[in-house]
Amino acid sequence: MIQILWVALGGAVGSVLRYGVTALSKVLFEGRFPIGTLTVNLVGCLLIGLLTPLMLNKGLVSPNVRLLVLVGVLGGLTTFSTFGYETFMFINDGQWARAGWNIALNNVLGIALVLVGYRIAERVFGA
């Protein structure tokens, strides 16, 4: 049960960070490009790449701190960081086909399901 609380706390922090970066980017860049989303995704990927080996391999932090940061904060900031890490691990292990499938399925199916959900909302709810 305590693990869930660590993840929830980190998720709250990450979500607030994502909101802040996105709001600031709209002010700075006037909404011409989703720079906030790009920023949190890229920063999240950098952070998961930096922190995972330190937290898992070096044993510098407790399992609860790993949950707080890697799952909670980075998960709240962006799930793209996890996607990037998992894809990197496939590549790092020489599993190029799995990396390709992971990239294709996450992106193509993700965008397709956004379209499906949007069309359902339009038809069912008149949104």
FENTAJO-V681896 format. One record per pair of residues at least 12 apart in sequence whose ideal C-beta (glycine too) atoms are under 7 Angstrom apart, sorted by the first residue. I is the first residue (numbers start at 1). GAP is how many residues later the second one is. If there is no record, write none. Layout:
BEGIN
i=I gap=GAP
i=I gap=GAP
END
This chain:
BEGIN
i=2 gap=62
i=3 gap=61
i=3 gap=64
i=6 gap=58
i=6 gap=61
i=6 gap=62
i=6 gap=66
i=7 gap=60
i=7 gap=64
i=7 gap=65
i=8 gap=64
i=9 gap=59
i=9 gap=63
i=10 gap=58
i=10 gap=59
i=10 gap=61
i=10 gap=62
i=10 gap=63
i=10 gap=66
i=11 gap=61
i=11 gap=64
i=11 gap=65
i=12 gap=64
i=13 gap=60
i=13 gap=63
i=14 gap=58
i=14 gap=59
i=14 gap=60
i=14 gap=61
i=14 gap=62
i=14 gap=63
i=15 gap=61
i=17 gap=60
i=18 gap=22
i=18 gap=58
i=18 gap=59
i=18 gap=60
i=21 gap=15
i=21 gap=18
i=21 gap=19
i=22 gap=14
i=22 gap=15
i=25 gap=14
i=40 gap=37
i=40 gap=38
i=41 gap=37
i=41 gap=39
i=44 gap=30
i=44 gap=33
i=44 gap=34
i=44 gap=36
i=44 gap=37
i=45 gap=35
i=45 gap=36
i=45 gap=39
i=47 gap=27
i=47 gap=34
i=48 gap=22
i=48 gap=26
i=48 gap=33
i=48 gap=34
i=48 gap=36
i=48 gap=37
i=49 gap=36
i=51 gap=18
i=51 gap=19
i=52 gap=18
i=52 gap=33
i=55 gap=14
i=55 gap=15
i=83 gap=23
i=86 gap=16
i=87 gap=12
i=87 gap=15
i=87 gap=16
i=90 gap=12
END
